[in-house]
Amino acid sequence: MMDYILSPAAWLGALTIFTMRVGDMSMDTLRVLFVMRGKKGIAWVLGFFQSVIYVLAITSVLSQLDNPLNVIGYAAGFATGNVIGMLIEEKLAIGHIHLQIVSPRLGAALSQILRQAGFGVTEIPARGRDGMVSMLSVSVLRKDVNRVQKIVYETDPEAFITSEDVRPLNRGFWRA
């Protein structure tokens, strides 16, 4: 058995399983994110190819259970595929984010600058621990989050920002 594990064929088989699992788990991670964003067509295509690759990978493992490298390749591909899928999704930056910005003193100025940059802003007067603050509600494309964050912190370094994924039901100010 030790000779088999050291053979190039055993390592090639494990590497093939690893590669298939990286591919299918990357697709699976993206598929789940597209499902959450209501993108049915893309989710279907990813699900189809992901399941085909999964069946091929698991069949390869189960048909050669005497090779522990296959199990290791399967597990390592699963873990790596999740991370790669997340990295791809970050780069694609699909969807919308709702930002809530709390500014202790510069809310009106910050609203003006964000509007001039093309973002829709709703200003809400609020009371914080130390008195009145401005709470700004801004919904943006995910690809624009870093730009908004940069504008906010350049204008008001004391601002506090939270974010959450949103799924728009009606277009409103969004042009996307």
KANORCOR-V24092 format. One record per residue. N is the residue number from 1. RES is the residue in three letters. D_LAST is the distance of its C-alpha to the last C-alpha in Angstrom with 2 decimals. Layout:
N RES D_LAST
N RES D_LAST
This chain:
1 MET 58.77
2 MET 58.41
3 ASP 58.95
4 TYR 56.17
5 ILE 53.67
6 LEU 54.61
7 SER 54.18
8 PRO 51.39
9 ALA 50.55
10 ALA 49.93
11 TRP 47.63
12 LEU 45.79
13 GLY 45.31
14 ALA 43.95
15 LEU 41.62
16 THR 40.35
17 ILE 39.73
18 PHE 38.01
19 THR 35.70
20 MET 34.92
21 ARG 34.16
22 VAL 31.88
23 GLY 29.93
24 ASP 29.91
25 MET 29.11
26 SER 26.23
27 MET 24.83
28 ASP 25.75
29 THR 23.99
30 LEU 20.72
31 ARG 21.35
32 VAL 21.81
33 LEU 18.57
34 PHE 16.69
35 VAL 18.83
36 MET 17.89
37 ARG 14.15
38 GLY 15.10
39 LYS 14.70
40 LYS 18.05
41 GLY 18.56
42 ILE 18.07
43 ALA 20.14
44 TRP 22.80
45 VAL 23.22
46 LEU 23.43
47 GLY 25.81
48 PHE 27.98
49 PHE 28.56
50 GLN 28.86
51 SER 31.57
52 VAL 33.46
53 ILE 33.68
54 TYR 34.68
55 VAL 37.50
56 LEU 38.78
57 ALA 38.77
58 ILE 40.48
59 THR 42.98
60 SER 43.89
61 VAL 44.55
62 LEU 46.52
63 SER 48.61
64 GLN 49.79
65 LEU 50.17
66 ASP 53.14
67 ASN 50.85
68 PRO 49.43
69 LEU 47.27
70 ASN 45.16
71 VAL 44.50
72 ILE 43.68
73 GLY 41.35
74 TYR 39.64
75 ALA 39.19
76 ALA 38.15
77 GLY 35.59
78 PHE 34.15
79 ALA 33.82
80 THR 32.54
81 GLY 29.96
82 ASN 28.43
83 VAL 28.10
84 ILE 26.79
85 GLY 24.16
86 MET 23.03
87 LEU 23.05
88 ILE 20.98
89 GLU 18.37
90 GLU 18.37
91 LYS 17.87
92 LEU 14.96
93 ALA 13.24
94 ILE 11.05
95 GLY 9.63
96 HIS 9.53
97 ILE 12.66
98 HIS 14.39
99 LEU 16.80
100 GLN 19.95
101 ILE 21.87
102 VAL 25.49
103 SER 27.16
104 PRO 30.90
105 ARG 31.39
106 LEU 28.51
107 GLY 25.79
108 ALA 25.73
109 ALA 25.66
110 LEU 22.96
111 SER 20.75
112 GLN 21.47
113 ILE 20.72
114 LEU 17.35
115 ARG 16.40
116 GLN 17.81
117 ALA 15.65
118 GLY 12.51
119 PHE 11.99
120 GLY 12.61
121 VAL 15.97
122 THR 18.33
123 GLU 21.92
124 ILE 24.46
125 PRO 28.12
126 ALA 29.73
127 ARG 33.10
128 GLY 33.50
129 ARG 36.73
130 ASP 37.87
131 GLY 36.73
132 MET 33.72
133 VAL 30.38
134 SER 26.88
135 MET 24.25
136 LEU 20.69
137 SER 17.79
138 VAL 14.50
139 SER 11.46
140 VAL 9.44
141 LEU 7.91
142 ARG 11.28
143 LYS 11.64
144 ASP 11.88
145 VAL 14.55
146 ASN 17.47
147 ARG 16.59
148 VAL 16.49
149 GLN 19.62
150 LYS 21.36
151 ILE 20.80
152 VAL 22.08
153 TYR 25.13
154 GLU 26.02
155 THR 26.07
156 ASP 27.59
157 PRO 29.17
158 GLU 30.33
159 ALA 26.92
160 PHE 26.23
161 ILE 22.79
162 THR 21.94
163 SER 18.86
164 GLU 17.97
165 ASP 15.51
166 VAL 13.63
167 ARG 12.24
168 PRO 10.27
169 LEU 12.37
170 ASN 10.95
171 ARG 7.84
172 GLY 10.08
173 PHE 9.12
174 TRP 5.50
175 ARG 3.81
176 ALA 0.00
